[in-house]
Amino acid sequence: MFLAWNEIQKNKLRFVLITGVLMLVAYLVFFLSGLATGLKDLNRESVDKWKASSIILTEESDKSLYQSSMFIEQAEAVKAEEIAVIGQLSAIAGNGDHKTNVSLFGIRQDEFIMPEVTEGKPFVGMNEVIAANSLKEEGFSIGDELHLSSSTEKLTIVGFTDKAWFNAAPVLYADLDTFHKAKYGEGAEANNDRINGIVIRNGGDNVIQDDALQVIEIEEFIQNLPGYTEQNLTLTFMIYFLFAISAVIVAIFLYVLTVQKISMFGVMKAQGISNYYLSKSVVAQTFLLAAIGVMIGLALTLTTGAFLPAAVPVSFDLPTMLIYGAVLVVVAIAGAVFSVWTIVRVDPLKAIGG
């Protein structure tokens, strides 16, 4: 370690460049990790908030809540400790000044998926909705009248709630009557017994007997949300490629530095210094550079996150970031193997011109 640190101090510029590159790679990895987590939350926050075990949809729905359609009376035959019916409608909501995509959930106020209100009050009457907190940052406020793109109904925001995103859209919560009027318009009375799914908490093995329905585990339901899996795989592969790029960058830098010092290594080996000691010095040097670069990258990422606008879907999960940081250090050390191999093959006599 002494030899490694001593060389770093004497050749600051070279090693600052290596550390800077590692810092930038770590910064990008951490930021992509935060982006992946943030985009996951945009798809699943409201579903995670249910703390449910499974959801019942129709067999023909292809595990999509929007494509599923059933009767409320079918919920009465479900055998589970807690159930909650839900209707879902995707639309564009506007208050006259601002517009945004939303997902309208029709629910019952006395069931467990009813959200906790963080500002305002719960809905109590027709056409009243609780909105996602994120809508406040888009120009919406309590008392606003919302016009839905697919309906002539006007909805009024009476409260806000947190963690209310579904399939990358903020959620509006309303009672079932409001949901039916928004979705079916003049045909609301004829369809007032229609819902999209039944959410289950603590269900058993045989919760339904209806062949037209299927029970889907919550995680499986989330994985089948449009674009969810593809989006996560894309970002994950980008992170993995950055790990590989990091190893290659370190290998190239250290190999060049090692080749430049071959004569010095030859003299040291001629003096009796072992391959093990020299190799250990290179590994220790790589560890120090990678650790410093990763720590600076982590600090920069967290600092950047503090100044990002709420519209940027970034959410930093510290345990995941620490794991990625450790992986970056490991792959950097793996990249130093080429330098170690070069040192081992150095012939002292040839290196010093003998």
LUMFIPA-367229 format. One record per residue (C-alpha): residue in three letters; x, y, z. Coordinates in Angstrom, 3 decimals. Layout:
(atom Ala, (X, Y, Z))
...
// end
This chain:
(atom Met, (0.000, 0.000, 0.000))
(atom Phe, (2.931, 2.338, 0.782))
(atom Leu, (4.396, 1.910, -2.693))
(atom Ala, (0.979, 2.420, -4.337))
(atom Trp, (0.186, 5.605, -2.401))
(atom Asn, (3.699, 6.979, -2.802))
(atom Glu, (3.495, 6.625, -6.590))
(atom Ile, (0.085, 8.313, -6.681))
(atom Gln, (1.501, 11.302, -4.798))
(atom Lys, (4.462, 11.620, -7.181))
(atom Asn, (2.386, 11.320, -10.369))
(atom Lys, (-0.732, 13.217, -9.374))
(atom Leu, (-1.843, 14.316, -12.845))
(atom Arg, (-1.837, 10.814, -14.333))
(atom Phe, (-3.815, 9.321, -11.487))
(atom Val, (-6.197, 12.276, -11.263))
(atom Leu, (-7.120, 11.603, -14.884))
(atom Ile, (-7.800, 7.922, -14.139))
(atom Thr, (-9.822, 8.826, -11.051))
(atom Gly, (-11.759, 11.425, -13.045))
(atom Val, (-12.749, 8.890, -15.685))
(atom Leu, (-13.834, 6.407, -13.011))
(atom Met, (-15.764, 9.185, -11.274))
(atom Leu, (-17.654, 10.011, -14.487))
(atom Val, (-18.489, 6.350, -15.108))
(atom Ala, (-19.679, 5.982, -11.499))
(atom Tyr, (-21.727, 9.173, -11.810))
(atom Leu, (-23.436, 7.839, -14.924))
(atom Val, (-24.080, 4.434, -13.334))
(atom Phe, (-25.572, 5.996, -10.208))
(atom Phe, (-27.717, 8.383, -12.217))
(atom Leu, (-29.021, 5.592, -14.454))
(atom Ser, (-29.754, 3.585, -11.314))
(atom Gly, (-31.779, 6.507, -9.934))
(atom Leu, (-33.571, 6.905, -13.249))
(atom Ala, (-34.440, 3.195, -13.331))
(atom Thr, (-35.813, 3.356, -9.786))
(atom Gly, (-37.736, 6.534, -10.516))
(atom Leu, (-39.329, 5.103, -13.657))
(atom Lys, (-40.264, 1.947, -11.749))
(atom Asp, (-42.029, 4.096, -9.163))
(atom Leu, (-43.958, 5.909, -11.886))
(atom Asn, (-45.424, 2.589, -12.935))
(atom Arg, (-46.052, 0.867, -9.637))
(atom Glu, (-46.315, 3.343, -6.744))
(atom Ser, (-50.086, 3.187, -6.386))
(atom Val, (-50.094, -0.621, -6.698))
(atom Asp, (-47.400, -1.012, -4.017))
(atom Lys, (-49.486, 1.262, -1.806))
(atom Trp, (-52.300, -1.320, -1.839))
(atom Lys, (-50.062, -3.806, 0.029))
(atom Ala, (-52.073, -6.478, -1.756))
(atom Ser, (-51.105, -10.064, -2.523))
(atom Ser, (-52.909, -10.504, -5.843))
(atom Ile, (-55.504, -9.138, -8.219))
(atom Ile, (-58.348, -10.831, -10.077))
(atom Leu, (-58.792, -10.011, -13.768))
(atom Thr, (-60.656, -11.680, -16.599))
(atom Glu, (-58.948, -14.479, -18.526))
(atom Glu, (-59.237, -12.515, -21.775))
(atom Ser, (-57.603, -9.369, -20.384))
(atom Asp, (-54.014, -10.483, -21.039))
(atom Lys, (-53.256, -9.486, -17.425))
(atom Ser, (-54.164, -5.859, -18.168))
(atom Leu, (-56.388, -3.965, -15.733))
(atom Tyr, (-57.655, -1.679, -18.483))
(atom Gln, (-58.654, -4.605, -20.738))
(atom Ser, (-60.417, -6.479, -17.944))
(atom Ser, (-64.159, -6.041, -17.408))
(atom Met, (-66.383, -7.874, -14.925))
(atom Phe, (-69.436, -7.436, -12.701))
(atom Ile, (-69.312, -6.182, -9.127))
(atom Glu, (-71.388, -9.180, -8.006))
(atom Gln, (-68.501, -11.474, -8.954))
(atom Ala, (-66.549, -9.989, -6.031))
(atom Glu, (-69.080, -11.508, -3.613))
(atom Ala, (-67.921, -15.019, -4.552))
(atom Val, (-64.244, -14.266, -3.821))
(atom Lys, (-62.911, -16.098, -0.760))
(atom Ala, (-60.331, -13.855, 0.876))
(atom Glu, (-59.851, -11.926, 4.119))
(atom Glu, (-59.914, -8.545, 2.401))
(atom Ile, (-60.999, -7.584, -1.095))
(atom Ala, (-61.420, -4.268, -2.888))
(atom Val, (-63.096, -3.623, -6.224))
(atom Ile, (-61.483, -1.237, -8.694))
(atom Gly, (-62.349, 0.411, -11.974))
(atom Gln, (-59.731, 2.069, -14.151))
(atom Leu, (-59.846, 4.637, -16.923))
(atom Ser, (-56.948, 6.314, -18.750))
(atom Ala, (-57.584, 9.856, -19.969))
(atom Ile, (-56.174, 13.351, -20.375))
(atom Ala, (-57.272, 15.747, -17.642))
(atom Gly, (-57.199, 19.536, -17.926))
(atom Asn, (-58.140, 22.424, -15.643))
(atom Gly, (-58.241, 25.057, -18.376))
(atom Asp, (-54.594, 26.021, -18.066))
(atom His, (-52.801, 22.705, -17.846))
(atom Lys, (-53.298, 19.207, -19.253))
(atom Thr, (-51.782, 15.866, -18.308))
(atom Asn, (-52.325, 12.140, -18.704))
(atom Val, (-54.089, 10.590, -15.712))
(atom Ser, (-55.395, 7.246, -14.585))
(atom Leu, (-58.815, 7.403, -12.887))
(atom Phe, (-59.461, 4.735, -10.247))
(atom Gly, (-63.031, 4.006, -9.229))
(atom Ile, (-63.015, 2.592, -5.684))
(atom Arg, (-65.124, 2.192, -2.566))
(atom Gln, (-64.293, 4.520, 0.301))
(atom Asp, (-64.554, 1.797, 2.956))
(atom Glu, (-62.109, -0.632, 1.301))
(atom Phe, (-58.366, -0.915, 1.869))
(atom Ile, (-57.201, 0.688, -1.387))
(atom Met, (-58.756, 3.998, -0.336))
(atom Pro, (-55.722, 6.353, -0.148))
(atom Glu, (-54.775, 8.460, 2.850))
(atom Val, (-55.344, 12.140, 2.145))
(atom Thr, (-52.278, 14.328, 2.729))
(atom Glu, (-54.010, 17.619, 1.896))
(atom Gly, (-57.677, 18.552, 1.614))
(atom Lys, (-60.370, 15.959, 2.297))
(atom Pro, (-61.583, 12.589, 0.967))
(atom Phe, (-64.217, 12.489, -1.766))
(atom Val, (-67.738, 12.306, -0.363))
(atom Gly, (-69.996, 13.133, -3.273))
(atom Met, (-70.386, 12.748, -7.003))
(atom Asn, (-67.618, 14.020, -9.272))
(atom Glu, (-65.178, 14.596, -6.421))
(atom Val, (-61.661, 13.166, -6.736))
(atom Ile, (-58.477, 12.795, -4.719))
(atom Ala, (-55.463, 13.561, -6.912))
(atom Ala, (-51.805, 12.571, -6.860))
(atom Asn, (-49.506, 15.077, -5.135))
(atom Ser, (-47.458, 15.335, -8.330))
(atom Leu, (-50.327, 17.184, -10.018))
(atom Lys, (-49.729, 20.162, -7.719))
(atom Glu, (-46.354, 20.657, -9.385))
(atom Glu, (-48.066, 20.640, -12.787))
(atom Gly, (-50.374, 23.532, -11.923))
(atom Phe, (-53.369, 21.756, -10.365))
(atom Ser, (-54.843, 22.654, -6.981))
(atom Ile, (-57.749, 21.866, -4.679))
(atom Gly, (-61.015, 23.173, -6.107))
(atom Asp, (-59.940, 22.842, -9.748))
(atom Glu, (-62.539, 21.484, -12.168))
(atom Leu, (-61.077, 18.812, -14.383))
(atom His, (-62.246, 18.048, -17.907))
(atom Leu, (-61.502, 14.503, -19.075))
(atom Ser, (-60.726, 13.871, -22.736))
(atom Ser, (-63.032, 10.846, -22.852))
(atom Ser, (-65.972, 12.302, -20.912))
(atom Thr, (-68.275, 15.299, -20.626))
(atom Glu, (-68.194, 15.033, -16.832))
(atom Lys, (-66.415, 17.689, -14.778))
(atom Leu, (-64.479, 16.387, -11.788))
(atom Thr, (-63.458, 18.522, -8.809))
(atom Ile, (-60.217, 18.002, -6.891))
(atom Val, (-61.012, 17.911, -3.160))
(atom Gly, (-57.764, 16.431, -1.849))
(atom Phe, (-54.272, 15.170, -2.610))
(atom Thr, (-52.458, 11.960, -1.725))
(atom Asp, (-48.867, 10.760, -2.012))
(atom Lys, (-47.369, 7.823, -3.927))
(atom Ala, (-50.095, 7.795, -6.550))
(atom Trp, (-48.652, 6.810, -9.919))
(atom Phe, (-49.875, 3.997, -12.155))
(atom Asn, (-48.379, 3.042, -15.513))
(atom Ala, (-46.458, 6.344, -15.721))
(atom Ala, (-49.542, 8.496, -15.050))
(atom Pro, (-50.707, 10.276, -11.870))
(atom Val, (-53.826, 8.755, -10.334))
(atom Leu, (-57.214, 10.304, -9.583))
(atom Tyr, (-59.332, 8.438, -7.024))
(atom Ala, (-63.130, 8.668, -7.172))
(atom Asp, (-66.134, 6.659, -6.015))
(atom Leu, (-67.627, 4.068, -8.346))
(atom Asp, (-70.587, 6.238, -9.376))
(atom Thr, (-68.250, 9.006, -10.526))
(atom Phe, (-66.073, 6.459, -12.315))
(atom His, (-69.045, 4.997, -14.173))
(atom Lys, (-70.265, 8.417, -15.295))
(atom Ala, (-66.770, 9.388, -16.462))
(atom Lys, (-66.232, 6.136, -18.345))
(atom Tyr, (-69.671, 5.392, -19.787))
(atom Gly, (-71.305, 8.833, -19.969))
(atom Glu, (-74.983, 8.478, -20.833))
(atom Gly, (-74.688, 4.702, -20.509))
(atom Ala, (-73.537, 4.917, -16.875))
(atom Glu, (-76.780, 3.530, -15.440))
(atom Ala, (-76.658, 0.502, -17.727))
(atom Asn, (-73.035, -0.175, -16.700))
(atom Asn, (-73.096, 0.797, -13.028))
(atom Asp, (-72.305, -2.784, -12.037))
(atom Arg, (-69.087, -2.901, -14.088))
(atom Ile, (-65.544, -2.904, -12.667))
(atom Asn, (-62.115, -3.773, -14.022))
(atom Gly, (-60.654, -5.892, -11.246))
(atom Ile, (-60.767, -7.179, -7.682))
(atom Val, (-57.746, -6.547, -5.462))
(atom Ile, (-57.007, -9.200, -2.832))
(atom Arg, (-55.129, -8.926, 0.429))
(atom Asn, (-54.252, -12.179, 2.238))
(atom Gly, (-56.024, -14.470, -0.173))
(atom Gly, (-55.864, -18.287, -0.070))
(atom Asp, (-55.296, -20.849, -2.818))
(atom Asn, (-58.864, -21.173, -4.050))
(atom Val, (-60.211, -17.641, -3.944))
(atom Ile, (-62.346, -17.952, -7.075))
(atom Gln, (-64.399, -20.654, -8.777))
(atom Asp, (-65.226, -18.678, -11.916))
(atom Asp, (-63.382, -19.996, -15.001))
(atom Ala, (-63.731, -16.607, -16.696))
(atom Leu, (-61.483, -15.017, -14.070))
(atom Gln, (-57.838, -15.465, -13.127))
(atom Val, (-55.826, -14.652, -10.007))
(atom Ile, (-52.566, -12.826, -10.727))
(atom Glu, (-49.822, -12.187, -8.191))
(atom Ile, (-49.206, -8.471, -7.726))
(atom Glu, (-45.585, -8.615, -8.889))
(atom Glu, (-46.612, -10.513, -12.022))
(atom Phe, (-49.343, -7.945, -12.630))
(atom Ile, (-46.780, -5.125, -12.388))
(atom Gln, (-44.327, -6.910, -14.682))
(atom Asn, (-47.074, -7.058, -17.325))
(atom Leu, (-47.769, -3.319, -17.296))
(atom Pro, (-47.161, -1.904, -20.799))
(atom Gly, (-43.473, -1.090, -21.286))
(atom Tyr, (-42.501, -1.785, -17.664))
(atom Thr, (-40.242, -4.815, -18.227))
(atom Glu, (-38.732, -3.504, -21.465))
(atom Gln, (-37.876, -0.189, -19.849))
(atom Asn, (-36.189, -1.824, -16.847))
(atom Leu, (-34.215, -4.252, -19.014))
(atom Thr, (-32.946, -1.426, -21.202))
(atom Leu, (-31.637, 0.616, -18.275))
(atom Thr, (-30.211, -2.470, -16.545))
(atom Phe, (-28.264, -3.482, -19.659))
(atom Met, (-26.928, 0.067, -19.950))
(atom Ile, (-25.616, -0.169, -16.386))
(atom Tyr, (-24.028, -3.568, -17.056))
(atom Phe, (-22.338, -2.230, -20.192))
(atom Leu, (-20.931, 0.631, -18.138))
(atom Phe, (-19.410, -1.915, -15.750))
(atom Ala, (-17.663, -3.563, -18.693))
(atom Ile, (-16.553, -0.190, -20.080))
(atom Ser, (-15.157, 0.736, -16.669))
(atom Ala, (-13.049, -2.438, -16.573))
(atom Val, (-11.706, -1.785, -20.094))
(atom Ile, (-10.858, 1.853, -19.322))
(atom Val, (-8.938, 0.930, -16.174))
(atom Ala, (-7.156, -1.903, -17.968))
(atom Ile, (-5.992, 0.409, -20.771))
(atom Phe, (-4.804, 3.196, -18.452))
(atom Leu, (-2.935, 0.902, -16.070))
(atom Tyr, (-1.428, -1.156, -18.871))
(atom Val, (0.005, 1.972, -20.511))
(atom Leu, (1.394, 3.144, -17.177))
(atom Thr, (2.865, -0.294, -16.504))
(atom Val, (4.568, -0.468, -19.914))
(atom Gln, (6.117, 2.961, -19.244))
(atom Lys, (7.556, 1.625, -15.959))
(atom Ile, (8.873, -1.730, -17.158))
(atom Ser, (12.513, -0.728, -16.620))
(atom Met, (11.707, 0.433, -13.082))
(atom Phe, (9.955, -2.855, -12.320))
(atom Gly, (12.981, -4.680, -13.729))
(atom Val, (15.305, -2.820, -11.347))
(atom Met, (13.011, -3.541, -8.387))
(atom Lys, (12.810, -7.225, -9.264))
(atom Ala, (16.606, -7.336, -9.646))
(atom Gln, (16.842, -5.959, -6.104))
(atom Gly, (14.807, -8.915, -4.863))
(atom Ile, (11.330, -7.418, -4.702))
(atom Ser, (8.860, -10.201, -5.465))
(atom Asn, (6.185, -10.365, -8.156))
(atom Tyr, (3.614, -10.747, -5.390))
(atom Tyr, (4.619, -7.479, -3.744))
(atom Leu, (4.591, -5.537, -7.027))
(atom Ser, (1.268, -7.080, -8.094))
(atom Lys, (-0.233, -6.301, -4.703))
(atom Ser, (0.906, -2.703, -5.131))
(atom Val, (-0.886, -2.375, -8.501))
(atom Val, (-4.080, -3.892, -7.098))
(atom Ala, (-3.936, -1.608, -4.054))
(atom Gln, (-3.351, 1.371, -6.306))
(atom Thr, (-6.359, 0.434, -8.457))
(atom Phe, (-8.512, -0.029, -5.366))
(atom Leu, (-7.610, 3.440, -4.061))
(atom Leu, (-8.294, 5.129, -7.404))
(atom Ala, (-11.585, 3.286, -7.923))
(atom Ala, (-12.793, 3.872, -4.364))
(atom Ile, (-12.035, 7.605, -4.553))
(atom Gly, (-13.670, 7.902, -7.982))
(atom Val, (-16.791, 6.020, -6.856))
(atom Met, (-17.161, 8.099, -3.681))
(atom Ile, (-16.855, 11.360, -5.596))
(atom Gly, (-19.329, 10.053, -8.195))
(atom Leu, (-21.795, 9.113, -5.456))
(atom Ala, (-21.493, 12.529, -3.822))
(atom Leu, (-22.001, 14.306, -7.158))
(atom Thr, (-25.033, 12.154, -7.959))
(atom Leu, (-26.748, 12.871, -4.647))
(atom Thr, (-25.929, 16.573, -5.002))
(atom Thr, (-27.369, 16.639, -8.525))
(atom Gly, (-30.491, 14.848, -7.319))
(atom Ala, (-31.114, 17.534, -4.725))
(atom Phe, (-31.355, 20.194, -7.450))
(atom Leu, (-33.328, 18.273, -10.062))
(atom Pro, (-36.907, 19.460, -10.731))
(atom Ala, (-39.718, 17.167, -9.614))
(atom Ala, (-40.601, 16.496, -13.255))
(atom Val, (-37.421, 14.404, -13.636))
(atom Pro, (-38.327, 10.821, -12.603))
(atom Val, (-35.241, 10.086, -10.510))
(atom Ser, (-35.322, 8.281, -7.185))
(atom Phe, (-32.079, 7.214, -5.509))
(atom Asp, (-32.035, 3.924, -3.618))
(atom Leu, (-28.899, 4.128, -1.450))
(atom Pro, (-28.447, 0.349, -0.839))
(atom Thr, (-28.610, -0.311, -4.599))
(atom Met, (-26.170, 2.515, -5.283))
(atom Leu, (-23.719, 1.146, -2.714))
(atom Ile, (-23.913, -2.287, -4.355))
(atom Tyr, (-23.242, -0.751, -7.772))
(atom Gly, (-20.348, 1.218, -6.267))
(atom Ala, (-18.811, -1.967, -4.878))
(atom Val, (-19.232, -3.680, -8.263))
(atom Leu, (-17.464, -0.768, -9.974))
(atom Val, (-14.495, -1.132, -7.605))
(atom Val, (-14.368, -4.894, -8.244))
(atom Val, (-14.477, -4.562, -12.037))
(atom Ala, (-11.796, -1.870, -11.865))
(atom Ile, (-9.555, -4.273, -9.942))
(atom Ala, (-10.378, -6.951, -12.515))
(atom Gly, (-9.208, -4.531, -15.201))
(atom Ala, (-5.834, -4.315, -13.450))
(atom Val, (-5.164, -8.011, -14.129))
(atom Phe, (-3.480, -7.201, -17.467))
(atom Ser, (-1.007, -4.936, -15.706))
(atom Val, (-0.304, -7.593, -13.084))
(atom Trp, (0.330, -10.157, -15.805))
(atom Thr, (2.726, -7.752, -17.538))
(atom Ile, (4.672, -7.239, -14.301))
(atom Val, (4.940, -10.971, -13.683))
(atom Arg, (6.416, -11.479, -17.178))
(atom Val, (9.054, -8.739, -16.810))
(atom Asp, (12.592, -10.138, -17.124))
(atom Pro, (14.871, -8.041, -14.861))
(atom Leu, (17.918, -8.429, -17.120))
(atom Lys, (16.087, -7.404, -20.287))
(atom Ala, (14.246, -4.568, -18.526))
(atom Ile, (17.476, -2.933, -17.349))
(atom Gly, (19.219, -3.573, -20.670))
(atom Gly, (21.310, -6.524, -19.549))
// end
